[in-house]
Amino acid sequence: MSKKKKPLPVLEAVTITDVAAEGKALAKIDGLAVFVPFAVPGDVVDIQLTRKKNSYAEGKVVAFRSFAPDRAVAFCEHFGSCGGCKWQILPYDKQLEYKQKQVLDNLSRIGKIALPEISPILPAPETTFYRNKLEFTFSNKRWLTEEEIEGGNPSGTMNALGFHIPRMFDKVLDIRKCWLQDDISNQIRNAVREFCLQNEIPFFDLRNQDGLMRTLIVRTSSIGEVMLSVVFFREEKETREKLLAFIAEKFPQITALLYIINGKANDTINDQEVLTWKGREFIFEEMEDLRFKIGAKSFYQTNSRQAHNLYAVVRDFARLKGDELVYDLYTGTGTIANFLARQARKVIGIEYVAEAIDDARENSRINSIGNTLFFAGDMKNVLNADFIAEHGKPDVIVTDPPRAGMHDDVIDAMLLAEPSRIVYVSCNPATQARDLNLLDTKYRVLRVQPVDMFPHTQHVENVVLLEKR
C-alpha cells in the first residue's frame, strides 16, 4: 500500500516583499524564496504551499491579512482566472519601477559589463485597449471558476470562447470583456459566440480533436481598419457560409473578413491557406508617413502606438546621416528596415520566415522605398563571412531577435562585420544581457532605454546602443 503524501503546510501572515519572474510575487521565509501569483509587495497573506524544493517553494494565497497601501484594484472581471494582465493590482508607476529594475538587474547580474546610467523607462501611451491583435480559442470544456466549483452546480453551457488557461491546453476561460484590444474585438467575439450557441454549431474539443469552431483572430489598426480571421476545423459549407454571412452583415466595419480550414493537430495557421469571404485580404497600418500592409500571417508589433516610440528610439540610437549601410537582423516584415531606409544609403534585412520577407518587400514597394534588400533564411546560415564580403561591411547593425536571443554564430558574424554601432532591441533583457557579454570583447554599451510595450504584464522591451571600442 502506497504511503499517503503529507500535505504541504499553510504559511500564515507572510509579507510579500518583491516581484519575481512570470508576474509572480515573492516572499522570503527563513531563507526560502516563496513565489505566489496575484499578490503585490506589502500584502500580508496566508500561503498554501503547492510545491516545495530545497531552495524555493510555490504556493497560492488563501487569505489576505492586510493589503499593501498602494495596491491597485483589478479592473477586469476575469482577473485571477485569466493568465494575462497579472500586474493589474500594481499601480502603473510601480509597474514601471519594477520593469526598470528588471532591466538593471539582468544587464548587471547576467551581462557583467560596464553600463551607463539607464534611461527612465518610456511609459505606454495607453494602459488598456493597446493591443492590435488577439487570438481567441473555442472549447467545449470551459474553465470553471473557483466560485462555480465551490457552488457545486456550474450553470450554463460548457462551451467557451476566450483564452487558454496557463498549462491547461484543453481548458479555455470564457471571456466576456477583455481590456486589451479596441472594444470592437469584444463585440465581434461575443456576437460570434452567441450565434454559434443559438445555432448549435459545435465548439472544438481540443483533447479529442473534434468539433467545427477552432479560433478567432482579431486584428485592428490605428487608422480604424479591422481584420477577422475565422478558423474552422473542417469544411461544412452551409454552416460556414451562414456564420460568415451573419458576421459580414452585423459588422460592416470589418475591412478583411477571412476564413481558414485547419484540420491539423495544432492551431498555427502559417502553413494554411487563407481565404477571403468579404473585403480585402489585408489591412493597413500607418506610422509617420509610411503605410504597412498586414495580412493574416504577418508579424507586426502588437502595440501600434508604442511601436512608433520604440522605433523612434532605434532611429535615434542609429544616428544615421544618409550614407550608411545598415543590416537589420530578424527584420520580420521589414518595419524597422523601412522606417530607417530614408535616413540610410541602403538597408539589408534578414529574416527566417519567407512570407515575412515577402511582406517586407511589399511594404518597401508600397512606400516607394528603393534602397532596401531582403533575404529569407536561418540567420546563422545567412549572415556569414561570404554574405558580408558580397554585400559589404555594415556601418550599423540593428538586431531584434526572438526571446531566446542570438545564436553564437550570429554574434561571431557581427563581431567579424565590425559595424561602428549596434542597436540591440530585445523583448527579454536576460538573453540580451548574455549576448551583450559576448559582444563586450569589441563593443561598449553607450545607452540603455527600456520601453513598456505591455502594461499590466511583467514583460519589458529594452533598446541598447553599443559602439565599437
N, C-alpha and C positions, 0 to 999 in steps of 0.2 A: 504494500500500500504506500503510495507516494506521500511524502511529508507535505502538509499544507504550508504554503508560503506565508511567512509572517507579514502582516500588512505594514506598510511604511507609516511613520508617525505623522501627526499634525504638529507643526511648529507654531507656537502661539505668540502673538504680539511682536511680530518681526517688523523692523523698519526697513523699507526699501531705500537703498542708498544711491543707485545709479541705473543707467540704461545699458543694455547689452545688445548682442547680435540678434538679428531676426526680429527686432522690435520688442524684445522681451525686457523685463525689468530685472534688477539684480539686488540680492541681499547677501550679506556675509554673516554666517553664524559659526563661531569658533573656528574661523579659517576656512570654512566650507562655503563655496560660492553656490548660491541657490538662484535658479532662473525661473521666473514666472511671467506669464503674459497678462496684459490688461491691468497693470499697476504702474505707478509713477513714483519717482523719488520723493520721499516724505510721507507716503502712505504707511500706515501701521496695520499689518494684516496677519491673519492666521493662514498658514500654508499647508495644504495636504500634499506631502511628497508623493510623486508618481514614479520617480526614478532616482536611484542613488548610486553614485560611483565614488571612488576614493577621493577625487579632487573636486567634484561638483555634484549637484543634485538638480532635479527639475520638479516643479510642482504646480499647483493651481491655487488661486486664492479662494478660500471657502468662507471667509468673513473679513470685513473691514472694521478694524477697531477705531481708526480715525483716518480722515483723508488729508492729503497734502494741502497746505493752504492755497497754493496756486494751481491746483488741479482744475482742468477744464471739464466741462460737461460734454459727453459724447453727443453729437447732433444726429447721428444715423441710427435708425431703429434696429439695424442689423449688427450694430457694434457688439462684439463679444462672441458672436456666432460666425460672422464672415471673417475670413483670414486677412482682409485688406484693411488699410487705414487704421493700424493698431495704435497710432500716436494721437488719435483724436482727443484723448484725455490729457495730453500735454499742451499747454498754451503754445501758440505758434512761435513766439520768441524763444521759448525753451527748446522747441524742436530744432530751431536754427542753431542754438548754442550747442546742443549735443551733436549735431551734424558737423559743425566746425571742429569740435573736439575729436570726432571720429577721424576726420582728415588728418589733424595734427598727430594723433596717436599712431595711426597707421604709417604715415610718412616717416615719423621719427623712430618708432619701435621696429618696424619691418625694414624700412629703407636704410636706416642708419647712415644718413648722408647729411651734409650741411644744408640747412634750409634758411631761406629768407623769412621775414615775418609774413605769415599767411594773411591774405586779404580777407576782410569780413565777407561771409557768405552772401551771395546775391539771393534775396528772398523771391519767391514766386509772385507774379502779378496777381494771380488768383489762387486761393487755397481750396476752393471747391469748383466743380464743373470745369476742370482744367484739362482733362484728357480728350484726345481726338479719336481714340479707338478703344472699344471694349468688345470682348467676346463673351457671350452667354451660352450656357450649356443646358440642353433639355435632358431631364432624367425622370424615370418613373419611380425613383427611390429618393424622395425628398428627405433632406436632413431635418430631423426633429429637434426643436429647441429643448433646453433643459426643462422649461416650464411645461411643454407638451408631454415630455416623458414623465415628469413628476405627477402630472394630472392623470396619466394612465389611459387617456382616451383622446388620442390625436384627432382633431376634427378636419374635415375637408379632404381634398384629393391628395394622393401621394405623389402626384406629378409636380415637377418644379422646373422653372426656367430661371437660371441665375448662375452663381459661381460655385466652383468646386470647393468642398471643404478640404483644407490642407491635409495631406497624407490619407485622404479617403477618396480614391479615384472614382468610385461609383456613387458617391453621395454629393448632392447638389443642394445648396441653400436657395430657396425661392426668394428672389429679390423683388420687392415692391418699389422701393425708391433708392437709387444709387446716386450719391452726391459727386461722382467723379466726372460725369460727362453731361453735356447740354441736355436739358430735360426732354428733348425730342427722343433721346435714347430710351428714357423711361416710358414715354408714351407708346413708342413702337413695341417695346418688349411686352408691356402689359396687354396691349391690344392683341398681339400675336398669341400670347398665352391663352387669353380668354377665347379667342376664335378656335384654337386647337382643342381646348377643353369642351366648348359647346358643340363642336363638330366631331368629337371623339376621335381626333387624329392622334395616333399613338406616339407618346414621348419615348425617347430612346432608353433601352435597357443596357447600360454600359457594361455590365458583367456578362450578360448573355448575348450581347451584340444583336439586338433585335429592336424593332420599332422604326418609325419613319423620321421624326424630327430630331436632328442632331445638335446644331448650333446656329446662333445668330451672331453676325459680326457687324457692328455699327461703327461707321467712320464718319466724322464730321470735319469741316474745315472752318477756319476763322472767317471765311467770306460767305458762310451760310450754306455750303453745299453738304449734302448728306448721301452716304453710300450704305446700303443694306445688302449684306450677303446672307442668304438663307441656305443652310446646308442640310440636305436630306440624306438618309442612309441608303435609300434605293429610289428608283423611279416609280412613282404612282401618279401617272399623268393627270388624271382627273382631280385628285386631291391637291396635287402641287399647283395646278392652274387655278383652282378655287381659292387657295390661300394667297397666292401671289396677286390675283386679281383684287382680292379684299384689301391687301396691303397697298396696292397701287391707287385704289380709289380713296382709301381712308387717309393716306399720307401723300398727297400730290407734291409735297415739297421734297420728296426723295429724288435726288438727282440721278442716282445709279441704283437700280433695283436688279440685283444679280442672284443667281442660284447655282448651286453645286451639288452634284450627286456623288457622295463619298461613301463607298462601301468598304473602305479599309478598316483595319482594327484601330487606327489612331485618327485623331481629329485634324492633323495637319493638312492644309489644302495646297501646299506648294507644288505638289505633283498632280493636281486635279484640274480639270477643265472648268473654267468659269464662264457661265452662260448669262447673257443679258436678257432680262424679261422686259424692262422698260427703261428708257433714258440712255445715258452714256454708260460705257464700261469703266469709267474712271471719274474722279472728282479732281478739282484744282485746289491747291493751297497757294497762298501768296506770302512772300516775305520781302520787305522793301519793294523794289521794282521787279522782282523775279516771280515767275509762276512755276509751280511744281505739279506735275501730273502724277496722281496717286491711284494705282489700281488695287484690286482686291488683295494681291500678294505683295504689294510694295511695302518697303520699310520707310517710315517717316517718324521723326521724334514725336512721342505721344503727347507732349505738352507744347503746342504750337507757339504760343507767345513767349514762353521761357526758352524755347529752342532758338528763337531770334536773338535773345540776350546771350545765350551760350555761344552762338556763332560769332556774335559781335566781340566777345572775349577772345575767341580764336583769332579773329582778324586783327585785333589789337596786338595780341602776342606775336603774331606772324610778322608784323611790321613790314609789309610789302611796299615796295617803291615802284613796281611795274616791270622790272627787268628780271625777276626771279623765276627759276624753275622750281615748282612745288610738287612734291609727291604727297598724295592724300591716301593713306593706307586705311583699309577697311572702309572704303568710301560709301558703301551701301548704295543708295540711289543717287549718289553724287551731290547731295545737298551742300555739304561744305565745299566741295570742289567747285561747284558752280557759284557759290556765294563768294569765293575768293578770286575767281577767274579774271574778273575785270581789273583787279589790282596786281595781277601777275603776268609774266610773259607767257607761261604755259603751266597747266596743272594736269598731272597724270594721276588718275585714280585706279586703285586696285581693290577688288572685292571678290570673295569666294562665290557668291550667288550670281549665276549668269543672268537671271531675269532682272536682278537689281541693276546690273551693268547696262542692260537694255534700257531700263528706266533712266539711268544717269545720262546716257547718250541722248535720249528723247528730251530730257529736261534741258540739256545744252542746246538742242535744236530749237525748242520752243522759245528759248530766251535769246536766240541768235548769238550764242556764245561759240566762237570758233577755235578757241585755244585750249580745249580740253581733250584728253585722250584717256580712254578707259580700257582696262584689262580685267578679264574674269579668270579666277584660278585660286588655288590654295596659296595664301600669302607667302609661306615659307618656300614654296616652289617657284613662284613668280619673281619675287624680289630677291635676286641673287646678283653675283658679280657680272654675269653676262647681260642681265637686264639693265644694270646701272651703266655698263660700258656702252650699250646700244643707245640708251635714252639720255644719258648724261647724268652727272652728279647733281643732286638737287641742292638748291640753296636753302630750302626749308622743307622739313617733313612734318606733316600733320598726321597724327595717328589716333584713331578712335576704335580700339579693339573691343571684342566682347568681354564679358565679366571675367573670363579666365585669363585675360591679359595677353601678352605677346609670346610667341614661341621663341626659344633661344636663338634659332636660326634667323628669325626676323630681326632680333636685336643685333646679332652679328652683322647682318647686311646693312643695318642702319649705321653701325659703327664704321663699316667699310665705306659707306657713301659719304660720311663726314659732312653733313649739312651744317651751315652756320648755326641754325636754330632748329629745335624740335618743339612742336606744340603737342602735348600729350593730353588727350581728352579721355577720361575714364569714368565708368559707372561703378567702379569697385576700387576704392583707394588702397585696399590691401594688396591686390595684384599689381596695381600701379606702383606701389612702393617697392615691391620686389623688382619690377622692371627698371625703376629709377636707380636702384642699387647697381644693376648690371651696366647701365649707361654711364655710371659715375666715373668710369675709367677715362672718358673723354669729355664728359659734359657736366656742367654745374647747373643747379636749379636757381633760376633768377626770380621767378614769380609763381605764386600759387593762388588760384582763385576757385574756391568751392562755389557750386551753383545748386540751388534747390529746385530740382525738376519735379519732385513728387511729394508735395505736402502731406502730412499725416502718416507718412511712412518713414522707415529708418534709412531709406536709400538717399544717397547724395552723389552728385556728379562733381568731378574735380578736373580743373584745367591747369596744367603745369607748363611753364616755359623753361626750356633748357637751352643753354648757349655753349658752344664749343669752347673748351678751355684754351 
